């Protein structure tokens, strides 16, 4: 699996879970839902976004390394 395919897989899964959470939120409207979102969903969103950014950065680094080795 390449970094790009990992990026796209994680991105697709993130989109799917956000859509499912939106669907759940339509019917789950109490303090527990708000706490769950605050304690789990929002931090997970931040972690996934950070992971996606890191994957893109790693892809750039590895591409640069490959280019450097191919020029030598």
Residue, then its C-alpha position, 0 to 999 in steps of 0.5 A: x500500500x502506498x502513502x497516497x492510497x493510505x491517504x485516500x483510504x483514511x480520507x474516505x473512511x473519515x468522510x463515511x464516519x462523519x456522515x454516519x455521525x451526522x445521521x446518528x446526531x439527528x436522533x440522539x439529542x441529549x447531554x450524552x450525545x453532546x458529551x460523546x461528540x466533545x470527548x470522542x468525535x471532535x478529538x478523533x476528527x482532529x487526529x484524523x486531520x493531523x494524520x492526513x496532513x502527516x501522510x501528505x508531508x511524508x509523501x513529499x519527503x519520500x518523493x524528494x528522497x527518491x528524486x535525490x537518489x535518482x539524480x546521483 
